[in-house]
Structures are given as C-alpha cells and as structure tokens.
Amino acid sequence: MEAALWIVTGLSFLSWAVSWILFVRFRRVPSGPKGVGTAPRISIVIPARNEEANVEVLLQSLRECRFHEIIVVDDQSEDRTEVVARELGARVISGKIPPAGWLGKPWACQQGAEAATGDWLLFVDADTRFMEGGFERILGLAGGESRVHSVCPYHEVEAPYEQLSAFFNVTMILGMNAFTAKGAFARDIGLFGQVMLVSRKDYDLVGGHSQVKGDILENFQLSRCFAAAGVERSCWLGKDTISMRMFPGGVRELIVGWSKGTVSGAANTPKAALVGISVWMSGLFMSVVPLCFVAAASSPLATVMVSLYALWSFQCAYLFRASGRYSILAALAFPVGLLFYQIVFFQAVRRKRQGGTVQWKGRDVS
C-alpha cells in the first residue's frame, strides 16, 4: 500500500510540473497606443438573440469609445433586444431566419459583416462588456499586418454556483493551444469565439462565416480557415479589457450552457493540447486519491501528500484567477469543481451519442 501511494503521489507531482508548459505564456491584451492619432475604422458586430439586458450593458460600456459603427444583428429575438439597441444608438439589422445548413450565430455574424463598412471587423458576443480603457486596448491590436486577434473575456463570478464554471473556463482557454511553451509557433492555434478582431481584407479572403455556417463552435473552424490562408492568429486573456457574466440564470442554465459546447470543443481541440489537458486532469485526480489513505500513511508520506495537494491548489488558484473572478475557496476545494466538470462532460457525451440535442435560447444547438 505504502509503495503504491508513493508511486501515485510521484506521478501526480510529475503531472503538476509538466502541466505548467500548457499555460506558461498566459498574456493579456497589451495597453493601447498613446495619444489620439488616426483610429482604424472598426465596425463592431454584435449578434444578439434575446439579449435585452445584456446588450444594454455592452452598449453602455462603449459610449465613450472611438469606433466607426456598431451593428447589432437582432437574431429573431422574442424580447426588446432590437428596441434597446436602437435607443442606445446602434444600427440594428433584423436578422433573417437562418437558411438551410446555417446555425444562428454564424448566420447573424455573416449578415452583420455584409452590412459593415469599416476596414476592421470586431465580432463581440452580446453578454460581454468592456472595462474602462478596454476598447482602446483592442483598438491597439488593429494594425497593418495580416493577423486575426481573439480575446477570452474575464469571467465575472457573483453567485456561489458560478464557481462551478472554473474548470470549464480553464479547459476552454487551454484548448486554444495558444499559451504553451511554444507560444505563436504552436500548431493548430484556435480562436476564442466571444471576441474576434479581423481586417475586412482577411475576413473576405477566407470567405467569412459562410465557411463555418453549420459549426457549433465556429471559432475553431474559422481559425483553420485563417491558417490555411496564411493569416496569423493571436489569443489574449481579457482581464482588464473585456468581461462577461456567463450564466446568471442559475445552475441549470450553467449546465446547459457548458454542455452545448463541451463535447464539440473537445473534438476540435488540437491533439497536443488535448493530451496536455488529460495529463493535467489526471494529475489532479491522482493528488486526491492518496489523501483518502492519509491516516494509514507514514508521517513522511502524509506530509508529501498534503504538500502536493497544496501545490495543486496553488496552481488551480493561478489558473482560475487568470480566467475569472473565482474565489480562493474554489481552488482549495478543486476536487468538487473537477468532479462537476466530469459529470457534465460525460453526460453531454452520452446525450450526443444517443442523438439528443441541447436547447439554447429556443434553438437546438447540438
């Protein structure tokens, strides 16, 4: 028993050490350019379906910003999304019913892009909001080089149940394969779907969202389209730039929300990143198992096991705080969040294999 516990503990520590390679290059959006200068003509495109409250917060956060235009694509909303957006000065397009083969969000983005007149397109999810100076940071990314930028919004956490999103948030970030030791030289870098900045020229070059019209996670496929066209991709973390509160409607909304993209996200994650995430999670589990036998372990082994758990808690705290406003308690009790993640993930896998669907905002999305 003692020897087995030493082996498991040693493997867990090795996983802890190796897993830092996955996120050693975490980086936030850099500060914007100093001075006024000539701002690039940025068209902000916001796909919105039943986002009455969210779109108001987002548009209010852009009131003092220098942009070319704001286009809200009202995607067949059943609330006052269109009215609120117009009242706050946005140009509103009444989205048409998605044609055969199109999903709602890619179709809304395509319609917004076709109507835009700027030299740069900034696609932004309606449930985000810019922090003070955040848009200027995004503005600073627009330049002459052929490159598309994506930003993962900082996750605002208010209710206790929202702490359960921690592992989903982190695996989504790690799944982009953009923050490893290889940095920009990594293969198959993904794009975050919530915030994407691209020049009109590069967007048209790849055919826009028409190339990903039927993809639930269109950001992964778009990234591959840009890569094939020779357009570089950059990923950034949105702390101090842009944030979002993902599921304010309760635990059920949180489960459904993460279920709709978790399985597809795993299927689209680059193999190297998927292996790294698997090693990371295996190490997390292996750090917990020995603790169940800590009472029967020798004093040196018990000390090592408890110390290892503390190391994993520290790492989780670092990752959680980089992705959102998570409590230190979420890191200290990481087995709870990890177990919740596994349950939701495997339930989503089972549902998909059985041909089931997930309803989101009144539509089947998987």
C-alpha angles and dihedrals in degrees: 000000000000092000092049091051091051090052094049091046092049093050090049092053090049089052090049092053096044095045092067086076088071095064107018090117101051106156136178128217106282122240115279125251118288120246131021105280123149110315117217115251101258122184110202111212117196118185106204132182117173091341100136096139097035097048090054092055092047095048092046089055089057098049097106097036130112109239136141097234144332118228119190113193106206101212101205092297121189095204136054096288093122095046094048093047093051092047089055093052103259122140104243125208117195101227119227124231109279111262120236110294095021126111119214103254099045089047092050091048091049092052091048092049092050090054095045120103101188128108090235130043121212111191110198130179113238095235094064131089132198119239122223107295090004097118090050088056090053089046089057090060093062109096144138098275123099100254139125120214128204129186131202107218117233108255113239110211121196112148120058094241090060089070085077090072092069099097092041090054094047096046089049090055095044090047090066088071088214102115102052126118088270091060113182090358092068116112124242098018110186133213129236110242099212099067124019128167119193136156117252089239094056093041092054090043092066096038096254121244092336086085092059100033096133100038120111090204098038091170093073094051093043089055090056091049091053092046092052089051092051096251113145119230130214130189126200137181113241103220108138089008113063133351141185139194102219110192114015092155098080142269094307092056089048092052094046092044095053093039093060094064108020099086094040089047092054091048091053098042113111111257094242092053092044091053091048093050090048091052090048094051092043089055090050091053092045091054091058100045096065091051088066087066099038092115091059095044126097117259095257092048093046090053091050093048094050091046091051091052088052090052091052091047089052091050092048090050090053093049096043094049091048090056103036150341095285124161122249085237089066088060095044090050095039094141088070094054092042092052091048090051092052093048094050092044097051093043088054090049091051092048092050093050090050091053095251124150137218120230116219122174090343097310137097107248104173 
